[in-house]
Amino acid sequence: MLIAVLAGCNKSSDAPTESLIGSIPVIGGTLALQMRIPDTLNPIVSTVQSVRDVMRIVCEPLINVSGAYESVPCLVENYTFNDSATVLRVNLKRGVLRHDGLEFSSSDVIYSLDLIRQTPQSAYGSIFNIIDTYEAPDALSVVFNLKYPCSQIVYRLNFPIVCPDSSGAFCGTGAYKIESYEPFQSLKMVKHEAWHGGNVYIDKIDVTLTRNDETAAEAFSSARIDAVTDNVIDLDNFAVMSNMKIHAASAGGYLFIGLNHFAPLFQSSDVRSALSCALDRDKIIAASYFESAKHGANLPFPNGNSVFAPQSESVAYRVQYASELLFSAGWEIGNERIATKKTGDAVYSLSFTLLVNADNYRRVRAAEEIASQLAKVGFDVTVSLLPWEQYISRIESGNYDAFLGECRFETPWDFGFLLRSGGTMNVFNYSNAYTDALIDAISAAPATPSFEEALREFESVFLREQPIIGVAFIGDCVITADDIGGVGEPYLDSPYATIGSWFISGAKRE
């Protein structure tokens, strides 16, 4: 679990973002995409990320999740919870046609859930950490009985709906359907004329199957494919290209400094708060992440979410206040510009080692910038570059002072795995019963006054305690040729979800 959460993709570029060439949608043309040679085309079963990304064009989810971590209904009309948030009833859209002409129904949802449950390697299997049982009381509704109160379950309904067809294969409800598949060579799609989302502009999609990311990157640089994700290519290598556009989500990965609360230095909340206030997060982003990091973030709250907006200036760069905090806690800067503190006959220095996985050079850049900034207020930070296996081993064993890591939130207010006592990703030795109670209240309550009250109190406690130091949200990116329009901001975990509105300027390419 730790590896999955801490493994951040290399993402950065100062290349131009989208500026539409021809803003009027044009019908026609063929879009060229790529994916790795699939283990299976079924997106629920596949273990290959690029296969899941592409096949979600065919198999839509019940709900998409925007870059601001807001739920965007796709195949859902509405949903309701019972008073205890332990039962969720989802009402499906009426009149949605599958690619085989049959009407989409709750039986397709049940089939997909059964398939997830039966597939140990499914990328969507963690949903059953929350769901106990499920049933379809009628053709247009599904009822979920949850293991515990969890209003955030709706954000986990972004798994693809795979519809079984009469041939024993599968189809979907998406903007495009499979036309043909040649193993190890290509996959061809055509637009779904009866798509419930409305007009589809591009007629066809040709998907080239590649053996590795290097082949895909070369195909994109030579204009043989029109769009890729930043999971596939290194944006730094394409920053000089003027014929591409970057479309970045508001969020994706949460970059943070993990602190070992057993380390004497970080047992002081004044030291932790001073560390946070001394960081110029915009400068850290500029030095390492560029377009894929749109904003700094101390609080683990999604930017732009309409449900809750933080009241505090949690990312304010207050270097003078950081110095005052340290001075009030007994730290003084000496001739060597390193703060020290005398307790009895012992003298302690404001020194610690920051672990970074050496193969992620963007994180290395960020760590070096962090160390440089903290030196201004008396911190002495040694950046230790470690191979991935050693980096993980040190963290899991608790043999560290601090580390620079990254995680993804599956729901917008899903703090429990990271900050709750005994949370699966709480490797910081942080424990606070009051924080635990707030996390439980946030998870259980829908968007009500009690939910907002719990979030507001969590905000206050987080900033007072600073259990970890947030740095930025790193947005997922889709990179397209500059004659592709209508892309917009990618959805989380579904980079091509808006493809029904894409168009080729002039529709020249067939």
N, C-alpha and C positions, 0 to 999 in steps of 0.2 A: 504493500500500500504506500509506503514511504517513497519508493522509487517512482510510482505513478504520479504522486503529487509533486515531488521536487523536480522532476524532469521537465525543464522548460525548453522550448524550442528556441533556436537562435532567430531573433526577429529584430530587424532594424533596417532603416533606409532613409535617406534624405531625397529620394526620388520624388517626382511630382505626384500629387494625389489627383483624384478624378477631376478633370475639367472637360465636360461633355463635348464631343465632336458631333455636332448635329443633334439637337435636343429633341427632335420630333421622331417618335418611334417609326421604324420602317419594317414592313412585313417581308419575310423571306430570308434566304441565306442558310449556310451551314456553319455551325459553331464546332470548333475542334477542341476537345478536352483530352485529358490523359488520366490513366490510373495504372497502378502496378498490376502485373499479371495476377488475376484473382485466385484465391483459394476456392471461392464460391461467389456467385453474383448476389446471393442473398445477404442483404445488409445486416440482418440480425445475427447471422452465423459467422460472417467474415471477420477475420482477425486483422485485415489490412485496412489501415485508416483511409487511404485514397479510394479504395473500393467502396467503403461505407459512404464517403463524401459524395461520390458520383451516383451511387445507387439510391441515395435519398432523393435524387431528382425524380426517380420512378416511384419510390415508396415514401409518401409523405408521413409526417407524424400527426398525432392528435393536436399537439400544441408546439409551436416554435418558441424559442427564447431569444429575445433581442439582445443587442450588445449592452443595453442598460438593464439586463436581467428582468425584462417584463414579459409576461406570457402573451403570445400572439396566437389566437385560435386559428387552427388550420382545418381540421376535420371535426371540430367541436363547436356546437352552437352555444352551449353554456354549461355551467357546472354548479353544484351546491354541496355544502358540507352539513352534517348534523351539528348540534350545539357543541359537542365535545371534540369535533374535528377528527373523529375516528372512522367516519364513513363518508366517502366521496361518491356522489352520483354525477356522471358525465353524460350529457345529452348530445348526441351526434347530429351533424348536419344532415338534413333531408335532401334527397335527390342527387347525391354525389355518385357519379358513374365511375366504375372501375374501368381499366383498360380493356377488359373482355366484354364490356357492355352491361354487365350486371350492376345492380345497385349496391353501393357500399353499405355495410351494416355492422351491427355489434358483433356478429359472428367473426368478422375479419379481425376485430380487436382481440377477441378471445383467442383466435388462432395465433396471433402474433405474441400475445402474452404467454400462451402455452409453449410456443417455440423458444422464447427467451428463457423460460424456466427450465426447459429441457436441454438447453445449450450452455454448458459450463463456461465456455470461452466467450460467450456473448458480451459485447461491450456494454450492454444495457442491463446486465444481470443484477446490478446493485439495487435496482428498484424493488427487488424482493426483500431487501433489508427493511422496507417500510410496509409493503403490501403483504397482507396475510392471505386473504382470499378475494376472488373476483367472480362476478357473474353478470349475465346479460338478461335482465328481466323482460326485455322486449327488443325489437330489431334496431331501435335507435337510442338505446341507453346501456351504460355499463356501470355497475356499482362495485366500488373498491372498499373492502374492509381492511383497515390499517392496524398494524401491530401496536401503534401508540399514536397519540394526537399529533398530527403533522399537516398543517395547512399548506406547507411548502411542496407537497407531493405533486401539485399541478405542474410544477416546472420539470418534473421528472417524466412527464407524459410526452416527451419529445423523441421517443423511440419510433423507428419507422414501422408503418403498418404494412405488413406483407399479406397479400390476399391470395389464397390458394385458388388456382384455376382448374378447369376440368382436365387438363393435360397432365396434371401432377406437378407442374411447375408453379410459378407464382406471377402475379402482376401487382399493380399498385393503382393509385389514384392521381399521381403527379402530373405535372404539365407535359411530361414526355413519357412515352412508352417504348419498350424494347422492340426494335424491328428485326434485328439479326445479331447473332453473336458467333464469332469465329474464335475458338480458344487459342490463346497465345498470340492473337493478331489484333482483332478489333471488335468493338461493340458499337452498333448503330442504333440510334433512337430517332423517333419521329414525334412530332407534337401531338398531344392528345386533344383532338378537336372538341371534345365534350368536357374539357377541363372545367371544374367548378370555380376556378379562380378567374375565369374570363378569357380575354384574348391572349394568345401566345404568338409572339412575333417571329421568332426564328423557327424555320421549318424543320431543321434536322440537327442532330448532334452526332458527330463522329468521335468516338473515344478510342484513342491509340493506347495499346497496352505496352507498358515499359517494364524493363527488368529491374531498374533501380532509379533513384532520384536524379542521378547524374544524367542519365538518358533523357529524363523528363526536362531537366533544366536546359540541356542543349536544344531540345525540340522547341522550347519556349523562346530561347534566345534567337533561334533561326526562324521564328514566326510560323512554325508548323503546327503549333497549338496556340489557342487564344486565351486560355485562362489556367492558372494554377493557384495553389494555396501556399502560404509560407511554411507549411509543414513539408513541402516538396522542394522548394528552392531557397537558396540563401539570398535574401534581399540585398545584402551588401554587394554581391556580385552583379546586381542588375541596376544599381543606383545610377549608373551613367546612361542608361537607356532612356531616350526621350520618347519612345513609341510605346510606353506602357503606362498604366494607371494603377495606383494602389488604393484599395477599398478596405479600410480598417474598422473593425468593430470597436465599440467603446470599452469593452472589457474582454476578458479571456483568462489570462493568468494574473495572479496577484503576487507581485514581487515584494518580498519582505526580508527583514533581518530577524532571524530566530535567535533568541537569547537563552542561555542556560541559567535558569533561576537558582540552580545549586551553586553557581559560581559566585563567590562573595561580592564581586563588583556589581553584579546585576541583581542582587537582592535589595538594592536601594532603588525605590521608584523615582527619586530625584535624579539619579544617574541615568535611568532609562528615559525619563522625560527630557533631560538635557540632550541626550543623544538624538532623540527625535527632533527637537527644536533646532539643532545645529545643522540639519540636513536641508540643503537647497535642492529639492526634488526635481524641479524643472531643469536644473543644470545636470543632475545625474541622468535624466532622460535624454537630454541633448548629447551627452557624452557617449551614450550606449544604445539607446533604443529608437530614437527618431520617431518616424511616423507611426510605428506600431504601438507606442505608448503615448496616449493623448493627454494624460493628466497624471499628476502625482496623487498618491493616495496613502494616507496613514491609516485611516479607518478602513476596515474591510467591507465598505458599503459601495454598491455599484453606483457609478456616476450617472446622473440624469434619470434615475428611477423615480417615477411619479408617485409611488406609494409613500416614500419617506425621504426627506431631505435633511441631512445633518445641519445642526445649528452652529456648530463650532467651526473655527478656521483650523481644522486639524492638520493641515499641511503647511501652515504658516512657517516661513523661515524666520526664526527669531533667535539669531545667534547671540545677541546681547542677553536675552532672557536665559538662554542656555548657560552662559557664563555665570549669571547671577544664581541660578539654581545650584551649580556646582560649588560656588563660593559659599553659599548659605549652608551647604552640606559639609563644609570643612575642607574642600579641595582648593589648593592654591597652585598657580603656575610658577615654576622656578625658572632658573636661567636657561635650562634646556628646553623650555617651552612645553614640558610635560607636567601635567598637574599631579600633585602628590597630596597625601593626607596622612597626618601623624596621629596615631592612636597609642597612647602610652609610649613605649620605647620603639614601637614598630612604625615603619614608614611604608605606605602603600602608594603605588603609582597607578594612574588612570590608563592602564594598558590592557589590551586584550588581542586575541588572534581571531581573525575573521576567515572562516573556511569558505572556499569557492571551488566548484568543480571546474577543472582546468580546461575541459574541452568546450565549455560554453563561453566563448570569448566576449560576448556581450555582457554576461554577468561579471566576467573578469574586469572589463572596463568600468562597470558600475561600482564594483568593490573598490577599485583603485580611486575612483572619484570620491566615494564615501570616506575612505581613509584620509584623503587629502582635506576634505571639508572638516572632519572631526578634529584634525590636528589644530585647527584654528582656535578651538576652545580647550585644548590641553589633553585630548585623547591621543594615546600612542597606539595605533592600530597596525598590526602586522597582517597582511593579506597572504594567506596560505593557499596555494594552488595545488589541488589534489586530483589524482585520477578518480573517475566516477566511483569505482568500487570502494576506494579508501574513504572518499568523501561521505558516502552513505554509511559505511561501517562506523566512522567516527561519530556521526550524528546519532545513529541508532544505539550506540553504546554509551552515549552521554559524554564522550571524551572530546569536549569542545567548549569554547567560550561563547562563540557566536558563529552563525553561518548565514550566507545569502542564499535564499531558496525561493521557490515559486510554487504556488498551488492553484487549483481551479475549484471554484465553488459550483456545485451542481445546482444549487438554488440560491437566490439572492441573499438570503439571510441565514445561510447554512454555516454557522460558526462552530457548531458542536464538535465536529471532527478535529478542528484545529485548536480550540481554546478551552473546551470543556475538560474537567478533570477526568483522566482516563480516555480522552478522545483518541481515535486511531492515529491521528497525526500530531497529537500533543507530545512532542519530543523535547519540550522546553522545561519540563518539571514544574509547570505552572499549575496552581490549583487554588481556586477561590470558590467557596460554596455559593456566594451571592451571584457571581458570574454564571455559575452553573444553573442557578434558578432562573436567571434572566434568559439564558439560552433556551431552556426548556419552555418558558413562557412564549418566546418569540416563535419557536417551532410549532407550538400548539395553536396559537391564535391566528385566525384570519385577519385581514386588514380592517381592524376595529380600533376604537380608542385604546383598549387595553394592549393591543399589539403595538401601537405607536408609542404608548407610554413605556412599554418594556424596551423598545428600540432606543428611545431617548435616554433611558436610564443606562442601557448598555453602552451607548456612546459616551456618557459621562464617566462610567467606570473604566472603559477602555483607555480613555485619554488620561485618567488619573493613574491607572495601573501600568499602562504601556506594556502589556505582556509580551508583545512583539512590536517591531517597528515597521510599519508599512512604508513602501517606497512608491509603487506605481501599479496601475492595472495595465497589462500588456495585451493589446487587442489582437485578436485573430485577423489575418489579412487574406484577401483574395486579390491577385494581381492579374490584370487583363491587358490585352492589346488596346491601344488607344482609340480604336474605332468601335469598341463595344460600349453601348450605352445602357442606361436603365438599371445598373447594377445595385446602387444604393449600399447601405451598410449590411455586411454579412450577419446572419444569425449565428449564435453560438452553436457549435457542433454540427452545423448544417450550412457550409459556406455557399452552396449553390441553391439555397432555398428560394431565392428571389428570381430564379432563372426564367420563370414565365414572363417577366417584364423586361428581360434583356433584349437588345436588338443590335444588329450590325448596321452601322451608319452607311447608308446607301445600299445596304444588302447586296454588296458586290460579290461576295465570296460564296461559291457553291461547292 
